[in-house]
Amino acid sequence: MAMASMLCVQIGLAVAVGLIDQIGAEGAAWLRLAWAGVLMLVIVRPRPSAFTKSAFWTCVALGVVTAGVTMLFMAALSRIPLGTASALEFLGPLGVAVAHGQGRNRILWPGLAAAGVVLLTEPWTGDVDLVGVLFALSAALCWACYILLTQRVGDEVAGIKGLGVSMPVAGLVSTAVVGPSIFPQLTPQLLLIGVGLAVLLPVVPFALEMSALRYLSTAAFGTLMALEPAFAMLVGFVLLHQIPAPAAVIGICLVVAAGIGAARTGARATPVPAEIG
């Protein structure tokens, strides 16, 4: 189920890449977030009584960060390959896992990930898109904040009610930022595609992850999630015809290895739900 969730995420991103030429990276991000917010509001129907004041504002903050990670990552995809962007973005959760890890070996993972990033970006060629890399790294920072906030929401809010607040907030934030420039470009076909994207990201992945967490420990789940950059590279190759260089393949493998190691040393004692934005 966890692997099916990752596959849904990457296929959804590949579809979103196809929309960049039509409505831009920011438009593709907005379409996904706006519909996801509407769907989650309808499905979850959160009630004020389910939240304390602190929990509610934590959910709002999570929604703002969700919008940030989505829009920044889509901006990165408009400039660099899906596999590279995903591996760079994964440095966010890797950093969280290392920071919360135990044991001396945890200091190995940042170095291993750094080596992977160098191989992915190949700065010695002079062809690296620095703006795209910065977008991906900014998305990584947002994802790190997203994980920490998700843990707090999981601890304070029962079930998936937090998602019923955070996703609508993410939709509102993205609408405020990019909506006015996108509205004139919308067509019925694009709106329909947006519904499909919202189902792929985050409705189905979230349901699959919630089910997976009932059977897997946090360490095992984190280890599986470390495979996401590899899924991104494969989906980018099959659906987007993005052929990675040999150095990039090695770099992604190093980032994945670092993620697996960090997940095993930085797991929480009690599994909590994690949203997919």
VEXVOLUM-485429 format. One record per residue (C-alpha): residue number from 1; residue in one letter; x, y, z. Coordinates in nm, 2 decimals. Each point is the difference from the previous one (the first is absolute). Last residue first. Layout:
residues N
<atom volo="NUM" vexlum="a" x="X" y="Y" z="Z"/>
...
end
This chain:
residues 277
<atom volo="277" vexlum="g" x="0.03" y="1.73" z="-0.04"/>
<atom volo="276" vexlum="i" x="0.04" y="-0.36" z="0.14"/>
<atom volo="275" vexlum="e" x="-0.10" y="0.00" z="0.37"/>
<atom volo="274" vexlum="a" x="0.17" y="-0.21" z="0.27"/>
<atom volo="273" vexlum="p" x="-0.19" y="-0.20" z="0.26"/>
<atom volo="272" vexlum="v" x="0.18" y="-0.08" z="0.32"/>
<atom volo="271" vexlum="p" x="0.21" y="-0.30" z="0.10"/>
<atom volo="270" vexlum="t" x="0.12" y="-0.01" z="0.36"/>
<atom volo="269" vexlum="a" x="0.36" y="-0.03" z="0.10"/>
<atom volo="268" vexlum="r" x="0.11" y="0.26" z="-0.25"/>
<atom volo="267" vexlum="a" x="0.25" y="-0.11" z="-0.26"/>
<atom volo="266" vexlum="g" x="0.34" y="0.17" z="-0.04"/>
<atom volo="265" vexlum="t" x="0.25" y="-0.28" z="-0.01"/>
<atom volo="264" vexlum="r" x="-0.18" y="-0.22" z="-0.26"/>
<atom volo="263" vexlum="a" x="-0.13" y="0.30" z="-0.19"/>
<atom volo="262" vexlum="a" x="0.35" y="0.14" z="-0.02"/>
<atom volo="261" vexlum="g" x="0.15" y="-0.31" z="-0.15"/>
<atom volo="260" vexlum="i" x="-0.28" y="-0.04" z="-0.25"/>
<atom volo="259" vexlum="g" x="0.02" y="0.37" z="-0.10"/>
<atom volo="258" vexlum="a" x="0.38" y="-0.02" z="-0.04"/>
<atom volo="257" vexlum="a" x="-0.04" y="-0.31" z="-0.23"/>
<atom volo="256" vexlum="v" x="-0.26" y="0.18" z="-0.20"/>
<atom volo="255" vexlum="v" x="0.23" y="0.31" z="-0.04"/>
<atom volo="254" vexlum="l" x="0.28" y="-0.22" z="-0.10"/>
<atom volo="253" vexlum="c" x="-0.21" y="-0.19" z="-0.26"/>
<atom volo="252" vexlum="i" x="-0.12" y="0.34" z="-0.14"/>
<atom volo="251" vexlum="g" x="0.36" y="0.10" z="-0.04"/>
<atom volo="250" vexlum="i" x="0.10" y="-0.32" z="-0.18"/>
<atom volo="249" vexlum="v" x="-0.28" y="0.05" z="-0.25"/>
<atom volo="248" vexlum="a" x="0.10" y="0.36" z="-0.04"/>
<atom volo="247" vexlum="a" x="0.36" y="-0.10" z="-0.08"/>
<atom volo="246" vexlum="p" x="-0.13" y="-0.24" z="-0.26"/>
<atom volo="245" vexlum="a" x="-0.19" y="0.28" z="-0.17"/>
<atom volo="244" vexlum="p" x="-0.38" y="-0.02" z="0.04"/>
<atom volo="243" vexlum="i" x="-0.23" y="-0.04" z="-0.30"/>
<atom volo="242" vexlum="q" x="-0.31" y="0.21" z="0.03"/>
<atom volo="241" vexlum="h" x="-0.25" y="-0.16" z="-0.23"/>
<atom volo="240" vexlum="l" x="-0.29" y="0.16" z="0.19"/>
<atom volo="239" vexlum="l" x="-0.21" y="-0.31" z="0.07"/>
<atom volo="238" vexlum="v" x="0.26" y="-0.28" z="0.02"/>
<atom volo="237" vexlum="f" x="0.31" y="0.19" z="0.10"/>
<atom volo="236" vexlum="g" x="-0.17" y="0.24" z="0.23"/>
<atom volo="235" vexlum="v" x="-0.19" y="-0.29" z="0.16"/>
<atom volo="234" vexlum="l" x="0.32" y="-0.18" z="0.06"/>
<atom volo="233" vexlum="m" x="0.18" y="0.30" z="0.14"/>
<atom volo="232" vexlum="a" x="-0.29" y="0.09" z="0.23"/>
<atom volo="231" vexlum="f" x="-0.02" y="-0.36" z="0.13"/>
<atom volo="230" vexlum="a" x="0.37" y="0.02" z="0.08"/>
<atom volo="229" vexlum="p" x="-0.06" y="0.33" z="0.18"/>
<atom volo="228" vexlum="e" x="-0.29" y="-0.17" z="0.20"/>
<atom volo="227" vexlum="l" x="0.21" y="-0.28" z="0.13"/>
<atom volo="226" vexlum="a" x="0.06" y="0.18" z="0.33"/>
<atom volo="225" vexlum="m" x="-0.38" y="-0.04" z="0.06"/>
<atom volo="224" vexlum="l" x="0.06" y="-0.37" z="0.05"/>
<atom volo="223" vexlum="t" x="0.25" y="0.06" z="0.27"/>
<atom volo="222" vexlum="g" x="-0.23" y="0.25" z="0.17"/>
<atom volo="221" vexlum="f" x="-0.27" y="-0.26" z="0.00"/>
<atom volo="220" vexlum="a" x="0.23" y="-0.27" z="0.15"/>
<atom volo="219" vexlum="a" x="0.12" y="0.24" z="0.27"/>
<atom volo="218" vexlum="t" x="-0.35" y="0.12" z="0.08"/>
<atom volo="217" vexlum="s" x="-0.11" y="-0.36" z="0.05"/>
<atom volo="216" vexlum="l" x="-0.22" y="-0.14" z="-0.27"/>
<atom volo="215" vexlum="y" x="-0.35" y="-0.16" z="0.02"/>
<atom volo="214" vexlum="r" x="-0.23" y="0.28" z="0.09"/>
<atom volo="213" vexlum="l" x="0.23" y="0.25" z="-0.16"/>
<atom volo="212" vexlum="a" x="-0.08" y="-0.16" z="-0.34"/>
<atom volo="211" vexlum="s" x="-0.37" y="0.07" z="0.03"/>
<atom volo="210" vexlum="m" x="0.07" y="0.37" z="0.07"/>
<atom volo="209" vexlum="e" x="0.25" y="0.01" z="-0.28"/>
<atom volo="208" vexlum="l" x="-0.25" y="-0.15" z="-0.25"/>
<atom volo="207" vexlum="a" x="-0.27" y="0.25" z="0.10"/>
<atom volo="206" vexlum="f" x="0.25" y="0.29" z="-0.03"/>
<atom volo="205" vexlum="p" x="0.13" y="-0.12" z="-0.33"/>
<atom volo="204" vexlum="v" x="-0.36" y="-0.02" z="-0.14"/>
<atom volo="203" vexlum="v" x="-0.11" y="0.35" z="0.11"/>
<atom volo="202" vexlum="p" x="0.33" y="0.19" z="-0.04"/>
<atom volo="201" vexlum="l" x="0.09" y="0.03" z="-0.29"/>
<atom volo="200" vexlum="l" x="-0.14" y="-0.27" z="-0.23"/>
<atom volo="199" vexlum="v" x="-0.36" y="0.12" z="0.08"/>
<atom volo="198" vexlum="a" x="0.11" y="0.37" z="-0.02"/>
<atom volo="197" vexlum="l" x="0.16" y="-0.08" z="-0.34"/>
<atom volo="196" vexlum="g" x="-0.32" y="-0.15" z="-0.13"/>
<atom volo="195" vexlum="v" x="-0.20" y="0.31" z="0.11"/>
<atom volo="194" vexlum="g" x="0.25" y="0.23" z="-0.16"/>
<atom volo="193" vexlum="i" x="-0.03" y="-0.19" z="-0.33"/>
<atom volo="192" vexlum="l" x="-0.37" y="0.09" z="0.00"/>
<atom volo="191" vexlum="l" x="0.08" y="0.36" z="0.06"/>
<atom volo="190" vexlum="l" x="0.25" y="0.00" z="-0.28"/>
<atom volo="189" vexlum="q" x="-0.26" y="-0.15" z="-0.24"/>
<atom volo="188" vexlum="p" x="-0.26" y="0.26" z="0.11"/>
<atom volo="187" vexlum="t" x="0.25" y="0.28" z="-0.09"/>
<atom volo="186" vexlum="l" x="0.21" y="0.22" z="0.22"/>
<atom volo="185" vexlum="q" x="0.23" y="0.26" z="-0.15"/>
<atom volo="184" vexlum="p" x="-0.19" y="0.31" z="0.13"/>
<atom volo="183" vexlum="f" x="0.01" y="-0.14" z="0.36"/>
<atom volo="182" vexlum="i" x="0.38" y="-0.05" z="0.01"/>
<atom volo="181" vexlum="s" x="0.13" y="0.35" z="0.08"/>
<atom volo="180" vexlum="p" x="-0.26" y="0.06" z="0.27"/>
<atom volo="179" vexlum="g" x="0.06" y="-0.34" z="0.16"/>
<atom volo="178" vexlum="v" x="0.38" y="0.03" z="0.06"/>
<atom volo="177" vexlum="v" x="0.06" y="0.12" z="0.35"/>
<atom volo="176" vexlum="a" x="-0.36" y="0.02" z="0.14"/>
<atom volo="175" vexlum="t" x="-0.10" y="-0.32" z="-0.16"/>
<atom volo="174" vexlum="s" x="0.31" y="-0.18" z="0.13"/>
<atom volo="173" vexlum="v" x="-0.08" y="0.12" z="0.35"/>
<atom volo="172" vexlum="l" x="-0.37" y="-0.10" z="-0.03"/>
<atom volo="171" vexlum="g" x="0.09" y="-0.35" z="-0.12"/>
<atom volo="170" vexlum="a" x="0.25" y="-0.05" z="0.27"/>
<atom volo="169" vexlum="v" x="-0.26" y="0.11" z="0.26"/>
<atom volo="168" vexlum="p" x="-0.25" y="-0.25" z="-0.15"/>
<atom volo="167" vexlum="m" x="0.27" y="-0.27" z="0.03"/>
<atom volo="166" vexlum="s" x="0.09" y="0.08" z="0.36"/>
<atom volo="165" vexlum="v" x="-0.35" y="0.01" z="0.14"/>
<atom volo="164" vexlum="g" x="-0.15" y="-0.33" z="-0.11"/>
<atom volo="163" vexlum="l" x="0.35" y="-0.15" z="0.03"/>
<atom volo="162" vexlum="g" x="-0.01" y="0.06" z="0.37"/>
<atom volo="161" vexlum="k" x="-0.32" y="-0.21" z="0.02"/>
<atom volo="160" vexlum="i" x="0.18" y="-0.31" z="-0.12"/>
<atom volo="159" vexlum="g" x="-0.03" y="-0.20" z="0.32"/>
<atom volo="158" vexlum="a" x="0.02" y="0.19" z="0.33"/>
<atom volo="157" vexlum="v" x="0.19" y="0.33" z="0.03"/>
<atom volo="156" vexlum="e" x="0.27" y="0.08" z="0.25"/>
<atom volo="155" vexlum="d" x="0.27" y="-0.27" z="-0.07"/>
<atom volo="154" vexlum="g" x="-0.05" y="-0.02" z="-0.37"/>
<atom volo="153" vexlum="v" x="-0.01" y="0.38" z="-0.03"/>
<atom volo="152" vexlum="r" x="0.33" y="0.02" z="0.19"/>
<atom volo="151" vexlum="q" x="0.16" y="-0.27" z="-0.22"/>
<atom volo="150" vexlum="t" x="-0.14" y="0.18" z="-0.31"/>
<atom volo="149" vexlum="l" x="0.16" y="0.32" z="0.12"/>
<atom volo="148" vexlum="l" x="0.34" y="-0.16" z="0.02"/>
<atom volo="147" vexlum="i" x="-0.04" y="-0.17" z="-0.34"/>
<atom volo="146" vexlum="y" x="-0.12" y="0.32" z="-0.17"/>
<atom volo="145" vexlum="c" x="0.30" y="0.20" z="0.14"/>
<atom volo="144" vexlum="a" x="0.23" y="-0.25" z="-0.16"/>
<atom volo="143" vexlum="w" x="-0.21" y="0.01" z="-0.32"/>
<atom volo="142" vexlum="c" x="0.03" y="0.38" z="-0.01"/>
<atom volo="141" vexlum="l" x="0.38" y="-0.03" z="0.02"/>
<atom volo="140" vexlum="a" x="0.00" y="-0.25" z="-0.28"/>
<atom volo="139" vexlum="a" x="-0.22" y="0.22" z="-0.21"/>
<atom volo="138" vexlum="s" x="0.26" y="0.27" z="0.05"/>
<atom volo="137" vexlum="l" x="0.26" y="-0.25" z="-0.12"/>
<atom volo="136" vexlum="a" x="-0.20" y="-0.08" z="-0.31"/>
<atom volo="135" vexlum="f" x="-0.05" y="0.37" z="-0.08"/>
<atom volo="134" vexlum="l" x="0.37" y="0.06" z="0.05"/>
<atom volo="133" vexlum="v" x="0.08" y="-0.29" z="-0.24"/>
<atom volo="132" vexlum="g" x="-0.23" y="0.14" z="-0.26"/>
<atom volo="131" vexlum="v" x="0.16" y="0.35" z="0.03"/>
<atom volo="130" vexlum="l" x="0.35" y="-0.16" z="-0.02"/>
<atom volo="129" vexlum="d" x="-0.07" y="-0.17" z="-0.33"/>
<atom volo="128" vexlum="v" x="0.31" y="-0.22" z="-0.02"/>
<atom volo="127" vexlum="d" x="0.17" y="0.01" z="-0.34"/>
<atom volo="126" vexlum="g" x="0.34" y="0.11" z="0.12"/>
<atom volo="125" vexlum="t" x="0.13" y="-0.36" z="-0.03"/>
<atom volo="124" vexlum="w" x="0.19" y="0.01" z="0.33"/>
<atom volo="123" vexlum="p" x="-0.33" y="0.07" z="0.19"/>
<atom volo="122" vexlum="e" x="-0.12" y="-0.36" z="-0.07"/>
<atom volo="121" vexlum="t" x="-0.34" y="0.06" z="0.16"/>
<atom volo="120" vexlum="l" x="-0.08" y="-0.36" z="0.08"/>
<atom volo="119" vexlum="l" x="0.36" y="-0.10" z="0.08"/>
<atom volo="118" vexlum="v" x="0.04" y="0.29" z="0.24"/>
<atom volo="117" vexlum="v" x="-0.34" y="-0.09" z="0.16"/>
<atom volo="116" vexlum="g" x="0.11" y="-0.35" z="0.05"/>
<atom volo="115" vexlum="a" x="0.32" y="0.10" z="0.17"/>
<atom volo="114" vexlum="a" x="-0.20" y="0.23" z="0.23"/>
<atom volo="113" vexlum="a" x="-0.24" y="-0.30" z="0.08"/>
<atom volo="112" vexlum="l" x="0.30" y="-0.21" z="0.11"/>
<atom volo="111" vexlum="g" x="0.14" y="0.28" z="0.21"/>
<atom volo="110" vexlum="p" x="-0.34" y="0.07" z="0.16"/>
<atom volo="109" vexlum="w" x="-0.03" y="-0.38" z="0.07"/>
<atom volo="108" vexlum="l" x="0.33" y="-0.06" z="0.17"/>
<atom volo="107" vexlum="i" x="-0.09" y="0.22" z="0.30"/>
<atom volo="106" vexlum="r" x="-0.27" y="-0.26" z="0.10"/>
<atom volo="105" vexlum="n" x="0.27" y="-0.26" z="0.06"/>
<atom volo="104" vexlum="r" x="0.08" y="0.14" z="0.35"/>
<atom volo="103" vexlum="g" x="-0.33" y="-0.10" z="0.15"/>
<atom volo="102" vexlum="q" x="-0.34" y="0.14" z="0.01"/>
<atom volo="101" vexlum="g" x="-0.22" y="0.18" z="-0.25"/>
<atom volo="100" vexlum="h" x="-0.22" y="0.30" z="0.04"/>
<atom volo="99" vexlum="a" x="0.22" y="0.24" z="-0.20"/>
<atom volo="98" vexlum="v" x="0.08" y="-0.27" z="-0.25"/>
<atom volo="97" vexlum="a" x="-0.37" y="-0.08" z="-0.06"/>
<atom volo="96" vexlum="v" x="-0.08" y="0.37" z="-0.04"/>
<atom volo="95" vexlum="g" x="0.29" y="0.05" z="-0.24"/>
<atom volo="94" vexlum="l" x="-0.11" y="-0.29" z="-0.21"/>
<atom volo="93" vexlum="p" x="-0.35" y="0.13" z="0.00"/>
<atom volo="92" vexlum="g" x="0.13" y="0.32" z="-0.17"/>
<atom volo="91" vexlum="l" x="0.27" y="-0.16" z="-0.21"/>
<atom volo="90" vexlum="f" x="-0.28" y="-0.17" z="-0.18"/>
<atom volo="89" vexlum="e" x="-0.06" y="0.31" z="-0.20"/>
<atom volo="88" vexlum="l" x="0.34" y="-0.04" z="-0.17"/>
<atom volo="87" vexlum="a" x="-0.09" y="-0.36" z="-0.09"/>
<atom volo="86" vexlum="s" x="-0.34" y="0.10" z="-0.13"/>
<atom volo="85" vexlum="a" x="0.14" y="0.28" z="-0.21"/>
<atom volo="84" vexlum="t" x="0.27" y="-0.23" z="-0.15"/>
<atom volo="83" vexlum="g" x="-0.25" y="-0.27" z="-0.09"/>
<atom volo="82" vexlum="l" x="-0.25" y="0.24" z="-0.15"/>
<atom volo="81" vexlum="p" x="0.25" y="0.17" z="-0.23"/>
<atom volo="80" vexlum="i" x="0.09" y="0.37" z="0.05"/>
<atom volo="79" vexlum="r" x="-0.15" y="0.33" z="-0.10"/>
<atom volo="78" vexlum="s" x="-0.39" y="-0.03" z="0.00"/>
<atom volo="77" vexlum="l" x="0.04" y="-0.27" z="0.26"/>
<atom volo="76" vexlum="a" x="0.15" y="0.26" z="0.24"/>
<atom volo="75" vexlum="a" x="-0.30" y="0.23" z="-0.03"/>
<atom volo="74" vexlum="m" x="-0.22" y="-0.30" z="0.08"/>
<atom volo="73" vexlum="f" x="0.21" y="-0.07" z="0.31"/>
<atom volo="72" vexlum="l" x="-0.03" y="0.37" z="0.11"/>
<atom volo="71" vexlum="m" x="-0.38" y="0.00" z="-0.05"/>
<atom volo="70" vexlum="t" x="-0.06" y="-0.33" z="0.19"/>
<atom volo="69" vexlum="v" x="0.24" y="0.07" z="0.29"/>
<atom volo="68" vexlum="g" x="-0.14" y="0.34" z="0.06"/>
<atom volo="67" vexlum="a" x="-0.37" y="-0.10" z="-0.02"/>
<atom volo="66" vexlum="t" x="0.07" y="-0.28" z="0.25"/>
<atom volo="65" vexlum="v" x="0.19" y="0.25" z="0.22"/>
<atom volo="64" vexlum="v" x="-0.31" y="0.22" z="0.01"/>
<atom volo="63" vexlum="g" x="-0.23" y="-0.30" z="0.07"/>
<atom volo="62" vexlum="l" x="0.23" y="-0.12" z="0.28"/>
<atom volo="61" vexlum="a" x="-0.02" y="0.35" z="0.16"/>
<atom volo="60" vexlum="v" x="-0.38" y="-0.02" z="-0.01"/>
<atom volo="59" vexlum="c" x="0.01" y="-0.35" z="0.15"/>
<atom volo="58" vexlum="t" x="0.22" y="0.14" z="0.28"/>
<atom volo="57" vexlum="w" x="-0.25" y="0.28" z="0.04"/>
<atom volo="56" vexlum="f" x="-0.28" y="-0.25" z="0.06"/>
<atom volo="55" vexlum="a" x="0.20" y="-0.21" z="0.24"/>
<atom volo="54" vexlum="s" x="0.09" y="0.30" z="0.22"/>
<atom volo="53" vexlum="k" x="-0.36" y="0.11" z="0.02"/>
<atom volo="52" vexlum="t" x="-0.12" y="-0.35" z="0.08"/>
<atom volo="51" vexlum="f" x="-0.16" y="-0.18" z="-0.28"/>
<atom volo="50" vexlum="a" x="-0.28" y="-0.26" z="-0.05"/>
<atom volo="49" vexlum="s" x="-0.27" y="0.25" z="0.12"/>
<atom volo="48" vexlum="p" x="0.07" y="0.22" z="-0.30"/>
<atom volo="47" vexlum="r" x="-0.14" y="-0.27" z="-0.23"/>
<atom volo="46" vexlum="p" x="0.19" y="-0.14" z="-0.30"/>
<atom volo="45" vexlum="r" x="-0.20" y="-0.12" z="-0.30"/>
<atom volo="44" vexlum="v" x="0.25" y="-0.28" z="-0.09"/>
<atom volo="43" vexlum="i" x="-0.12" y="-0.09" z="-0.35"/>
<atom volo="42" vexlum="v" x="-0.13" y="0.34" z="-0.11"/>
<atom volo="41" vexlum="l" x="0.29" y="0.20" z="0.15"/>
<atom volo="40" vexlum="m" x="0.24" y="-0.26" z="-0.14"/>
<atom volo="39" vexlum="l" x="-0.15" y="0.03" z="-0.35"/>
<atom volo="38" vexlum="v" x="0.01" y="0.38" z="0.00"/>
<atom volo="37" vexlum="g" x="0.35" y="0.02" z="0.13"/>
<atom volo="36" vexlum="a" x="0.12" y="-0.26" z="-0.25"/>
<atom volo="35" vexlum="w" x="-0.17" y="0.20" z="-0.28"/>
<atom volo="34" vexlum="a" x="0.19" y="0.32" z="0.09"/>
<atom volo="33" vexlum="l" x="0.33" y="-0.17" z="0.07"/>
<atom volo="32" vexlum="r" x="0.02" y="-0.18" z="-0.34"/>
<atom volo="31" vexlum="l" x="-0.11" y="0.29" z="-0.21"/>
<atom volo="30" vexlum="w" x="0.23" y="0.24" z="0.20"/>
<atom volo="29" vexlum="a" x="0.31" y="-0.21" z="-0.06"/>
<atom volo="28" vexlum="a" x="-0.07" y="-0.03" z="-0.37"/>
<atom volo="27" vexlum="g" x="-0.06" y="0.37" z="-0.02"/>
<atom volo="26" vexlum="e" x="0.33" y="0.08" z="0.18"/>
<atom volo="25" vexlum="a" x="0.19" y="-0.22" z="-0.24"/>
<atom volo="24" vexlum="g" x="-0.15" y="0.16" z="-0.30"/>
<atom volo="23" vexlum="i" x="-0.35" y="-0.02" z="-0.15"/>
<atom volo="22" vexlum="q" x="0.04" y="-0.19" z="-0.33"/>
<atom volo="21" vexlum="d" x="0.37" y="-0.09" z="-0.01"/>
<atom volo="20" vexlum="i" x="-0.01" y="-0.09" z="0.37"/>
<atom volo="19" vexlum="l" x="-0.29" y="-0.24" z="-0.05"/>
<atom volo="18" vexlum="g" x="0.21" y="-0.29" z="-0.11"/>
<atom volo="17" vexlum="v" x="0.20" y="0.03" z="0.32"/>
<atom volo="16" vexlum="a" x="-0.32" y="-0.05" z="0.19"/>
<atom volo="15" vexlum="v" x="-0.05" y="-0.34" z="-0.16"/>
<atom volo="14" vexlum="a" x="0.36" y="-0.10" z="0.11"/>
<atom volo="13" vexlum="l" x="-0.08" y="0.13" z="0.35"/>
<atom volo="12" vexlum="g" x="-0.31" y="-0.22" z="0.02"/>
<atom volo="11" vexlum="i" x="0.20" y="-0.30" z="-0.12"/>
<atom volo="10" vexlum="q" x="0.25" y="0.07" z="0.27"/>
<atom volo="9" vexlum="v" x="-0.26" y="0.03" z="0.28"/>
<atom volo="8" vexlum="c" x="-0.19" y="-0.30" z="-0.11"/>
<atom volo="7" vexlum="l" x="0.31" y="-0.21" z="-0.01"/>
<atom volo="6" vexlum="m" x="0.10" y="0.11" z="0.35"/>
<atom volo="5" vexlum="s" x="-0.34" y="-0.10" z="0.13"/>
<atom volo="4" vexlum="a" x="0.02" y="-0.34" z="-0.17"/>
<atom volo="3" vexlum="m" x="0.34" y="-0.05" z="0.17"/>
<atom volo="2" vexlum="a" x="-0.17" y="0.08" z="0.34"/>
<atom volo="1" vexlum="m" x="-0.28" y="-0.24" z="-0.08"/>
end
